[in-house]
């Protein structure tokens, strides 16, 4: 909590115009100590003593109506709450009021006891009732996670309101991006479609980027309390409890005890094994399954919507596709069976294009990079093999030509080129086949993964997300505009990546 303490101390001193030297003199400490507080917080050993001293001084020396009003607003006190040194201390060091590592539950240990007893046990438990307090706590714990690690979340009900609070979602998204975090979520669901859809919609940015995998554990509806537990590997567990369907504020506690963390993690793994994944994962050993998926998307009637950071070889002519297979070293029977599958896919594509609408959102930034380098990374499964494959400048230009050809020939085929990098995850895509499935595909790793869901709830939420994005970004853009941009990219590619 040291950073939070430092930030809040600075806020109070700025609010009341208290210089470092003045505070140091009033508390009879060296000014360098105050500077240390402002940089790193109080430190655990003397946190209670320093927090109370600062609170006592501020209340004693700032009693004007204006100062008191500003202080109450800063602390978010309710009208009936009294401005006390204990509340000041709790504001400065929220950890003093977090109930964690408690045995039995009604006992507090260490320096927390004194302040909790004086402020009252109920108020101690409710310190983090304001969403800003809760999001600050999550920020602190998640910021300490190991980069690239996976954080587990268990929701005891789809009715947990905290899980979809904008402040909480912001912290999760920011930490996910800054630390490359991934998430496994288990939702204990009572099959309340409305609440489940709202919850999935809140986490859609992480779902579409392939950073979050969700599973559902069927159960009876929660009618009393519901909880959200975050397990941060090697660090802590954050337990959040709220009263179902009431305006009461949530309670939060942090657990760091290793045995307790190990038990919670074991229980999460048990729940995960019993839960039904909302999406099924395939690696590149499931080539036949993946080819069948491509056939359903590109050879059967029904709308197809795609968001991609990369290029799609499904639009190649058989001759161009065969040329790439040979460049990848495919010969004899290895070449023949792959070409047979591609011929079947390619022959079904015109019928699909004539009968169905298809919309694609492509990353303009990624396409610029591809044509400049003359090298495009693709998942090997696109060529019915494992690992990663690369196509060269010749094949990149040919694929751009093929996209132009399809746009000119089929009026219900639309491509939107966007430079908004936040909408894309590098070397990844997601597809929605109407009423059939949604899939997320990433090849930014050496072993590409494809996850698929045929759950109606997932399909509808992805579709809603795509439609809203398309409506927001496609206004005023025509296929002619896209064709001109693709022609520019093709010419740039053929010119060696130079405009």
Secondary structure, DSSP 8 states (H G I E B T S, - for coil): -HHHHHHHHHHHHHHTT--HHHHHHHHT--HHHHHHHHHH---STTHHHHHHHHHHHHHHH--SHHHHHHHHHHHT--TT----HHHHHHHH-GGGG---S-SSTT---TTHHHHHHHH-HHHHHTGGGSHHHHHHHHHHHHHTS-TT-EEEEEES-TT-SGGG-HHHHHHHHHHHHHHT-EEEEEEEE---HHHHHHHHHHTHHHHHTT-EEEEEEE-----SEEEEEEEETTTEEEEEEEETTS----EEEEE--HHHHHHHHHHHHHHHHHSEESSEEEETT-HHHHHHHHHHHHHSSS-EEEEESS--GGGS-HHHHHHHHHHTT--HHHHHHHHHHHHHHHHHHHHHHHHS-EEEEEEHHHHHHHHHHTEEEEEGGGGTSSSEEEEEHHHHHHHHHHHHHHHHH-TTEEEEEE--GGG--TTEEEEEETTTEEEEEE-SSSS-EEEEE--HHHHHHHHHHHHHHHHHH-TT--HHHHHHHHHHHHHHHHTTS--
